[in-house]
Every structure is written in C-alpha cells, then in structure tokens.
Amino acid sequence: MVVPHIPDMDKHHMSDFDIRNAAQAAAQRSIDTVRAKDKDGWVANFADDACIEDPVGKSPLDQTGNGHRGKAAISAFWDMCIAPGNVDFNIRESYPVSDVACANVGSILNTMGDMKIEAKGVFIYHVNAEGKVTNLRAYWDFNSTMAAAKK
C-alpha cells in the first residue's frame, strides 16, 4: 500500500487516527481543512466529479437523495453545512479498506450559534489513484440527529 505524499499534510503534526492508506490520508485532510475553515483546501481534496452524500439518502440537505456532485456542488455544500457553524470531529475508529477506501466510525459536532448538532455515524471515503476523494458517504439519520440537537 502506498500513501501519496501530500505537502499540506506536513504542517499537520497530529492525526485523529492511524493513517494506513490513501483514503485515510484524504479523510484526515478533510478533517484538518474543516477545522481550519479552509474551504479552498477542502474542495481541492475532492476529485472534479466527486460526490458527497451527507447524509446518504433524501434529507433537507439533499432533496433528491442523489448527493452533491462536482466541485461547484461540493463548494455549495460547504457554504450550506460547514461555513455557518463550528465543526469538530470525534473519530473513534478508522478502518482502511484496500488502498482506496476507509470507514470512519464516530461523530461530527457542528455548533451553530447556541445550537449543538451531533451526527453519529459511519463516514466512508473512496479515493482515486491521485488520493483525491471520489465519494464521501455519511451514514447518519437526519431526523433523529436534529431531534437530539441541544441548545
């Protein structure tokens, strides 16, 4: 297994999990750029035709259930879901799957004003040969997550 060298990773001395494949490296870049509020870096982590399904299926965040495909849609997803809040991650386990995928188990906490939203689930990243995310599928339930949101 070869994990591609990503120059931006050099400035991040700590990771949330052991990185054993290219998908885990991409997942960590995603976490790092979200924490840094680096929209351009986050969007650049995705392949041109990538798709984000977060959460998987129909929800108020994705009326069709087909995901957010392509850089313009991924950028709009950032504006809608990430930019308005303060997002952090609690990844309890990360499982590499061959060289091209990983499954992270944990939660994402988004604080928007005085509202705290915690999405507990499984977050699956697929990458291409260049280490760019081609698909991010987040398995969490929108309705129960929003019902449990705390002020």
C-alpha positions in Angstrom: 0.0 0.0 0.0 1.3 3.4 -0.9 0.0 6.6 0.7 0.8 9.5 -1.6 2.8 12.3 -0.1 0.7 15.4 0.3 2.8 18.5 1.1 0.0 20.1 3.1 0.0 17.2 5.5 3.5 18.2 6.6 2.0 21.1 8.6 -0.4 18.8 10.4 1.6 17.1 13.1 -1.3 15.2 14.6 -3.9 12.9 13.2 -7.2 11.7 14.5 -6.4 8.0 13.7 -3.5 5.9 12.3 -3.2 6.6 8.6 -2.6 3.3 6.7 -3.9 4.1 3.3 -4.6 6.9 0.8 -8.3 7.2 1.8 -7.4 7.7 5.5 -4.9 10.4 4.4 -7.7 12.1 2.4 -10.2 11.7 5.3 -7.6 13.4 7.7 -7.1 16.2 5.1 -10.8 16.7 5.1 -11.0 16.9 8.9 -8.0 19.3 9.0 -9.3 21.7 6.4 -12.7 21.8 8.0 -11.2 22.6 11.4 -9.0 25.3 9.8 -12.1 26.7 8.0 -10.1 26.3 4.7 -12.8 25.9 2.1 -10.4 26.0 -0.9 -8.3 23.3 0.6 -11.3 21.2 1.5 -12.8 21.5 -2.0 -9.4 20.7 -3.6 -9.3 17.4 -1.6 -12.1 16.1 -3.9 -11.8 14.9 -7.5 -13.6 17.0 -10.1 -16.5 14.6 -10.4 -16.7 13.6 -6.7 -20.0 13.1 -4.9 -20.8 13.8 -1.3 -23.8 12.0 0.2 -24.1 13.5 3.7 -26.3 12.1 4.9 -26.9 9.2 2.5 -30.5 9.4 1.0 -33.1 12.1 0.9 -33.0 14.8 3.5 -33.5 18.6 3.8 -29.8 18.8 2.9 -30.3 16.8 -0.3 -33.9 16.8 -1.6 -33.2 14.3 -4.4 -31.1 11.9 -2.4 -28.6 11.8 -5.3 -25.8 13.6 -3.5 -23.8 16.7 -4.3 -21.7 16.0 -7.4 -18.9 18.1 -8.8 -16.8 20.9 -7.4 -19.5 23.6 -7.7 -22.0 21.4 -5.7 -19.3 20.5 -3.2 -18.5 24.2 -2.7 -22.2 24.9 -2.2 -22.4 22.1 0.3 -19.6 23.8 2.3 -21.5 27.1 2.2 -24.7 25.4 3.4 -23.4 22.9 6.0 -19.9 23.7 7.1 -19.4 27.5 6.9 -22.3 28.6 9.2 -21.0 26.5 12.1 -18.0 25.5 14.1 -17.4 21.8 13.1 -15.3 19.3 15.0 -14.8 15.5 14.8 -14.6 12.6 17.2 -13.5 9.6 15.2 -13.4 6.5 17.5 -12.3 4.0 14.8 -11.0 4.2 11.3 -10.9 1.1 9.1 -8.8 1.1 5.9 -10.3 -0.9 3.1 -7.7 -1.9 0.4 -5.8 1.1 -0.9 -8.9 3.1 -2.0 -11.4 3.4 0.9 -11.8 3.8 4.6 -14.7 3.7 7.0 -14.6 6.1 10.0 -16.9 5.5 12.9 -17.6 8.4 15.2 -19.4 11.7 15.3 -19.3 15.1 13.8 -20.3 18.0 16.1 -21.5 21.2 14.4 -22.1 24.2 16.7 -24.2 26.9 15.1 -24.7 29.7 17.5 -26.2 28.2 20.6 -27.3 25.0 18.8 -25.2 21.9 19.0 -25.8 19.2 16.4 -24.0 15.8 16.8 -24.2 13.5 13.8 -23.2 10.0 15.0 -22.5 7.5 12.2 -20.2 5.9 9.7 -18.3 8.0 7.2 -16.9 6.3 4.1 -14.3 7.8 1.9 -13.3 6.5 -1.6 -10.3 7.9 -3.4 -8.8 7.7 -6.8 -5.1 6.9 -7.8 -4.2 10.6 -7.0 -5.6 10.3 -3.5 -8.5 12.7 -4.2 -11.9 11.8 -2.7 -14.2 10.5 -5.3 -17.1 9.7 -3.0 -17.9 10.6 0.6 -20.9 8.8 2.0 -22.0 9.7 5.5 -24.4 7.3 7.2 -26.4 9.1 9.8 -30.1 9.8 10.4 -31.1 13.4 9.8 -34.4 13.3 11.7 -33.1 11.7 14.9 -29.9 13.9 14.8 -32.0 17.1 14.6 -34.4 15.9 17.2 -31.5 15.4 19.6 -29.9 18.8 18.9 -29.2 20.8 22.0 -29.3 24.4 22.8 
